[in-house]
Amino acid sequence: MKKNGFTLIEVLVATMLLGLSLVVLIQSQSSSLYNSSEAQNLAIATQLLQKKTTDMEFYFQIKVNNGDVKNVVESLNGNFEEPYQDYKWRAELRESALELKKDNLKSMLVEFGMEESQADVEVEQKSVVLGNVNKVIKENFGTLEVWVDWDRFGRTKSINVVTHIIPTNPKIRISVNPEVE
């Protein structure tokens, strides 16, 4: 007997395969749209962060040039103007935590090929210089951190950058007494 058409089971299997294929295709498209939107938000946040970092560097540079970094420690925040009103920014200038310790200097000298015993002698001989370097860093270097935040489906996303600010004319006070740990 010759068949002229499809059986009910064949039609159901074909419909099921077509339905599953459409679900996978829709999920793939949805994922693609989400990723595209995330990339766009991140690109916008990165550009806003670059601009705000430049603004904050300029703002804090003027303050640092007019006084000690310790006196300029400050936090600021705000919102961006339209069409970026969904993005917020924060900026913080604080004393730098940079410090060159004896152990770090000794490790560097050993890495550069100096014998460990000779590195110990060099570090001890240079302790006054090391103390002065750390004093100059503490008195002149400020750490500037800037963040851009935005909300995405009820979760806050954030991107940040850290840089350092020093006065145009750093204050350098030299001491003859070792002040290093």
KOLVO-52899 format. One line per 8 residues: number of its first residue (from 1); their letters; for each residue x, y, z of N, C-alpha, C. Coordinates in steps of 0.001 Angstrom, whole numbers, padded with zeros to 6 digits. Each point is the difference from the previous one (the first is absolute). Layout:
N
NUM> A> X/Y/Z/X/Y/Z/X/Y/Z ~ ...
***
This chain:
181
1> MKKNGFTL> 000830/-001170/000000/-000830/001170/000000/000880/001239/000000 ~ -000335/000950/-000766/000762/001209/-000164/-000540/001074/000935 ~ 000973/000754/000669/-000383/001062/000929/-000064/001314/-000727 ~ -000996/000769/000276/-000125/001356/-000533/-000040/001001/001142 ~ 001112/000239/000699/000012/000960/001098/000802/-000496/001173 ~ -000123/000709/001116/000757/-000321/001202/-000935/-000555/001058 ~ 000576/-000853/000825/-000792/-000526/001117/-000046/001056/001095 ~ -000893/-000185/000920/-000154/000936/001114/001281/000076/000824
9> IEVLVATM> 000656/-001099/000215/001245/-000031/000779/001085/000783/-000720 ~ 000115/-000138/-001294/001002/000747/-000763/-000250/001500/000103 ~ -001241/000402/-000077/-000338/001419/000115/000331/000517/001399 ~ -000319/-000779/001041/000296/000411/001378/001507/000118/000232 ~ 000784/-000956/-000478/001462/000039/000159/000565/001211/-000734 ~ -000437/000265/-001202/000477/001148/-000778/-000356/001311/000709 ~ -001214/000082/000552/-000438/001201/000719/000835/000203/001266 ~ 000268/-001112/000702/000802/000083/001217/001420/000476/-000339
17> LLGLSLVV> 000622/-000530/-001029/001344/000413/-000404/000022/001479/-000406 ~ -000997/000415/-000733/-000103/001393/-000404/-000164/000905/001227 ~ -000812/-000411/000948/-000220/000772/001228/001277/000125/000822 ~ 000721/-001113/000163/001263/000036/000752/001019/000894/-000697 ~ 000053/-000071/-001300/000924/000842/-000761/-000325/001477/000188 ~ -001279/000332/-000002/-000404/001396/000205/000348/000484/001410 ~ -000169/-000859/001003/000347/000371/001380/001492/000302/000098 ~ 000822/-000875/-000566/001454/000203/000035/000363/001289/-000742
25> LIQSQSSS> -000611/000233/-001124/000264/001206/-000790/-000402/001263/000773 ~ -001137/-000027/000658/-000457/001160/000780/000922/000243/001191 ~ 000424/-001070/000676/000919/000154/001132/001330/000578/-000472 ~ 000475/-000456/-001115/001258/000498/-000559/-000118/001486/-000339 ~ -001108/000384/-000600/-000236/001401/-000356/-000102/000859/001256 ~ -000690/-000496/001014/-000145/000722/001261/001358/000189/000664 ~ 000809/-001029/000029/001338/000075/000577/000861/000996/-000766 ~ -000112/-000018/-001294/000752/000930/-000841/-000398/001454/000281
33> LYNSSEAQ> -001286/000248/000144/-000476/001356/000312/000486/000458/001379 ~ -000034/-000907/000982/000468/000322/001346/001483/000355/-000028 ~ 000808/-000836/-000665/001445/000249/-000077/000310/001296/-000735 ~ -000741/000282/-001021/000178/001250/-000739/-000315/001203/000892 ~ -001061/-000104/000772/-000383/001069/000923/001059/000189/001087 ~ 000529/-001116/000534/001064/000069/001014/001237/000678/-000575 ~ 000366/-000360/-001211/001175/000595/-000643/-000202/001497/-000201 ~ -001196/000399/-000388/-000295/001417/-000192/000088/000752/001332
41> NLAIATQL> -000573/-000565/001066/000080/000641/001321/001443/000132/000468 ~ 000797/-001030/-000211/001397/000036/000411/000793/001023/-000817 ~ -000279/000091/-001282/000675/000990/-000848/-000348/001424/000447 ~ -001261/000235/000291/-000425/001323/000481/000656/000295/001341 ~ -000014/-000972/000913/000601/000196/001326/001495/000280/-000116 ~ 000680/-000679/-000904/001434/000212/-000192/000281/001423/-000488 ~ -000792/000475/-000943/000187/001370/-000493/-000302/001028/001088 ~ -001056/-000239/000758/-000327/000911/001103/001104/-000024/001056
49> LQKKTTDM> 000542/-001178/000265/001082/-000130/000980/001239/000759/-000459 ~ 000347/-000104/-001266/001155/000735/-000519/-000176/001496/000183 ~ -001167/000501/-000343/-000254/001441/000122/000014/000434/001453 ~ -000684/-000754/000865/-000074/000382/001414/001373/-000090/000661 ~ 000807/-000989/-000384/001354/-000107/000553/000829/001220/-000384 ~ -000098/000419/-001245/000717/001198/-000436/-000474/001222/000784 ~ -001308/000140/000168/-000552/001125/000774/000513/-000020/001438 ~ -000009/-001174/000619/000429/-000115/001400/001511/000215/000146
57> EFYFQIKV> 000779/-000468/-000984/001440/000257/000039/000259/001507/-000016 ~ -000685/000700/-000868/000150/001454/-000090/-000445/000666/001303 ~ -001160/-000386/000516/-000554/000575/001226/000957/-000207/001183 ~ 000459/-001238/000184/000867/-000297/001137/001425/000515/-000210 ~ 000455/000073/-001252/001351/000512/-000257/000131/001433/000501 ~ -001005/000809/-000245/000016/001385/000474/000067/000031/001524 ~ -000799/-000826/000657/-000002/-000036/001464/001331/-000497/000555 ~ 000549/-001048/-000613/001269/-000563/000473/001133/001007/-000202
65> NNGDVKNV> -000041/000751/-001094/001038/001006/-000243/-000034/001106/001050 ~ -001155/000217/000623/-000151/001073/000978/000176/-000452/001446 ~ 000316/-001255/000240/000151/-000464/001377/000465/-001432/000065 ~ 000131/-000509/001217/000411/-001391/000204/-001104/-000952/-000426 ~ 000409/-001177/-000445/-000965/-001032/-000378/-000883/-000345/001192 ~ 000577/-000030/001217/-000767/-000350/001200/-001202/000927/000191 ~ 000165/001256/-000392/-001064/000985/000183/-001035/-000032/-001117 ~ 000230/-000793/-001021/-000889/-000013/-001163/-000827/-001281/-000072
73> VESLNGNF> 000200/-000932/000922/-000744/-001261/-000026/-001494/000322/-000042 ~ -000673/-000548/-000999/-001393/000410/-000241/-000723/-001052/-000835 ~ -001310/-000096/000182/-000856/-000871/-000820/-001080/000860/-000644 ~ -000273/-000271/-001246/-001047/000704/-000742/-000864/-001031/-000715 ~ -001231/000373/-000321/-000854/-000881/-000800/-001059/000828/-000696 ~ -000631/-000612/-000992/-001046/000703/-000729/-000598/-000864/-001092 ~ -000889/000602/-000754/-000655/-000664/-001128/000446/000668/-001292 ~ -000017/-000762/-001071/000301/000572/-001300/-001270/000646/-000554
81> EEPYQDYK> 000189/000944/-000902/-001137/000690/-000621/-000591/-000857/-001118 ~ -001188/000407/-000458/-000662/-000710/-001095/000914/-000039/-001200 ~ 000026/-001044/-000720/-000840/-001194/000028/000570/-001127/000873 ~ 000940/000336/000874/000661/-001023/000822/-000405/000077/001462 ~ -001206/000438/000258/-000476/000186/001370/-000098/-001308/000790 ~ 000047/-001134/-000667/-000042/-001288/000701/001370/-000404/000555 ~ 001015/000771/-000316/001359/-000284/000466/000363/000984/001107 ~ 000677/-000518/001030/000444/000824/001121/001525/-000099/000089
89> WRAELRES> 000618/000981/000623/001451/-000044/000172/000385/000294/001447 ~ 001157/-000525/000389/000598/000271/001307/001484/000208/-000231 ~ 000588/000893/000776/001442/000227/-000079/000533/000186/001414 ~ 001182/-000521/000231/000599/000105/001327/001497/000232/-000147 ~ 000484/001051/000647/001440/000230/000096/000389/-000323/001428 ~ 000998/-000851/000145/000465/-000380/001332/001531/-000035/-000008 ~ 000564/-000039/001196/001447/-000123/000098/000420/-001304/-000650 ~ 001111/000034/-000679/000482/-001191/-000677/000524/-001012/001005
97> ALELKKDN> -000246/-001253/-000287/000508/-001087/000836/001328/-000529/-000545 ~ 000529/000668/-001026/001273/-000426/-000568/001097/000147/001043 ~ 000827/-001034/000127/001117/000052/000934/001028/-001021/-000449 ~ 001242/000426/-000012/001086/-000897/-000350/000641/-000470/001298 ~ -000168/-001280/000308/000520/-000565/001246/001357/-000643/-000244 ~ 000744/-000156/001091/001329/-000598/-000095/-000049/-001377/-000657 ~ -000967/-000813/000413/-000103/-001357/-000553/-000265/000017/-001504 ~ -000850/000948/-000442/-000289/000105/-001429/001240/000429/-000782
105> LKSMLVEF> 000745/000968/000548/001208/000472/-000662/001031/-001131/-000074 ~ 000146/-000742/001082/000949/-001116/000028/-000391/-001048/-001052 ~ -001294/-000334/-000068/-000475/-000975/-001000/000301/000469/-001418 ~ -000193/001294/-000262/000287/000536/-001337/001486/-000133/-000321 ~ 000849/000355/000963/001443/-000086/-000236/000439/-001438/-000263 ~ -000559/-000945/000749/000323/-001416/-000203/-000494/-000457/-001376 ~ -001196/000430/-000396/-000526/-000351/-001323/000881/000548/-001113 ~ 000615/001159/000235/000880/000593/-001006/001384/-000646/-000009
113> GMEESQAD> 000211/-001020/000868/001235/-000754/-000057/000973/000242/001141 ~ -000353/000822/000958/000902/000268/001119/-000095/-001142/001009 ~ 001132/-000339/000608/000014/-001011/001053/-000829/000493/001179 ~ -000659/-000920/000694/-000891/000374/001100/000736/000755/001103 ~ 001189/-000427/000352/000762/000679/001060/000377/001416/-000420 ~ 000374/000164/-001269/000330/001336/-000513/-001251/000874/-000046 ~ -001138/-000589/-000346/-001256/000751/-000027/-000352/000506/001396 ~ 000225/-000847/001030/-000241/000440/001388/000839/001221/000342
121> VEVEQKSV> 001273/-000040/-000373/000916/001121/000284/-000467/001258/-000727 ~ -000344/-000146/-001276/-000449/001154/-000797/-001263/000631/000587 ~ -000945/-000834/000382/-001257/000512/000561/000268/000748/001294 ~ 000852/-000546/000852/000317/000692/001256/000712/001322/-000260 ~ 000908/000001/-000966/000722/001228/-000322/-000928/001057/-000593 ~ -001031/-000436/-000660/-000919/000933/-000682/-001267/000265/000808 ~ -000032/-000367/001273/-001229/000141/000782/-000439/001456/000135 ~ 000953/000933/000067/-000368/001420/000083/-000654/000429/-001313
129> VLGNVNKV> 000589/-000423/-001120/-000571/000336/-001312/-001392/-000612/-000124 ~ -000133/-001245/000418/-001292/-000690/-000059/-001042/000733/000841 ~ 000399/000438/001179/-000903/000762/000857/-000440/001296/-000656 ~ 000935/000679/-000662/-000332/001249/-000687/-000922/-000233/-001192 ~ 000237/-001091/-000738/-000876/-000326/-001135/-001424/-000237/000500 ~ -000138/-000780/001060/-001340/-000275/000544/-000657/001262/000538 ~ 000785/000889/000588/-000537/001267/000505/-000518/000866/-001151 ~ 000769/000059/-001087/-000414/000775/-001175/-001286/-000589/-000585
137> IKENFGTL> -000075/-001323/-000083/-001210/-000651/-000522/-001196/000344/000882 ~ 000157/-000147/001316/-001118/000232/000923/-000485/001443/-000055 ~ 000923/000945/-000113/-000361/001414/000016/-000503/000512/-001346 ~ 000292/-000704/-001082/-000303/000535/-001325/-000937/-000835/-000855 ~ -000056/-001291/000202/-000815/-000854/-000862/-001406/-000146/000582 ~ -000991/000226/-000825/-001378/-000273/000372/-000547/-001058/-000937 ~ -000807/-000894/000515/-000632/-001032/-000824/-001401/000459/-000356 ~ -000275/000104/-001288/-001316/000394/-000495/-000676/-001236/-000575
145> EVWVDWDR> -001207/-000297/000519/-000789/-001101/-000535/-001346/000556/-000444 ~ -000389/-000356/-001207/-001265/000483/-000571/-000815/-001220/-000436 ~ -001289/000018/000346/-000925/-001077/-000361/-001142/000565/-000837 ~ -000532/-000827/-000884/-001266/000275/-000676/-000890/-001205/000293 ~ -001209/000267/000506/-000963/-001049/000366/-001266/000161/-000832 ~ -000659/-001118/-000278/-001299/000013/-000654/-000759/-001241/000430 ~ -001320/000086/-000073/-000849/-001132/000377/-000384/-000789/-001240 ~ 000009/-001304/000155/-000384/-000893/-001088/-000832/-001117/000594
153> FGRTKSIN> -001290/000014/-000276/-000934/-001004/000497/000087/-000145/001519 ~ 000046/001140/000691/000003/000001/001460/001354/-000246/000640 ~ 001036/-000182/-000790/001353/-000199/000526/000870/001182/-000401 ~ 000806/000482/000938/000897/001109/-000304/001268/-000543/-000642 ~ 000314/000537/-001149/001244/-000327/-000708/000945/001171/000208 ~ 001292/-000257/-000051/000968/001050/000285/001280/-000225/-000791 ~ 000655/001102/-000343/001309/-000036/-000634/000809/001101/000673 ~ 001292/-000235/000221/000798/001011/000680/001415/000066/-000553
161> VVTHIIPT> 000695/001076/000361/001399/000183/-000374/000715/000646/001187 ~ 001274/-000350/000168/000829/000571/001066/001197/000663/-000653 ~ 000303/001216/000436/001166/000728/-000486/000601/000765/001178 ~ 001096/000668/-000245/000656/000756/001068/000175/001456/-000412 ~ -000094/000871/000986/000147/001440/-000204/001197/000453/000834 ~ 000873/000792/-000601/001089/000612/000760/000024/001483/-000329 ~ 000489/000825/000916/000071/001432/-000283/000934/000283/-001176 ~ -000270/001078/-000700/000877/000408/-001093/001406/000249/000528
169> NPKIRISV> 000094/000593/001183/001286/000227/000673/-000033/-000734/001334 ~ 000427/-001269/000013/-000073/-000774/001243/000821/000624/001123 ~ -000494/-000175/001207/000729/000454/001184/000955/-001118/000391 ~ 001262/000303/000018/000992/-001010/000346/000776/000492/001215 ~ -000165/-000727/001092/000727/000308/001230/000937/-001179/000275 ~ 001249/000282/000047/001005/-001046/000204/000362/-000084/001482 ~ 000118/-001235/000460/000378/-000265/001393/001308/-000780/000008 ~ 000765/000119/001083/001228/-000773/000116/-000164/-001178/000950
177> NPEVE> -001192/-000169/000559/-000292/-001090/000920/-000796/-001086/-000697 ~ 000423/-001276/000156/-000788/-001076/-000611/-001355/-000141/000677 ~ -001065/-000034/-000810/-001362/-000127/000516/-000723/-001118/-000724 ~ 000637/-001144/-000170/-000562/-001085/-000782/-000156/-001228/000867 ~ -001083/-000734/-000231/-000239/-001250/000746/000987/-001060/-000450
***
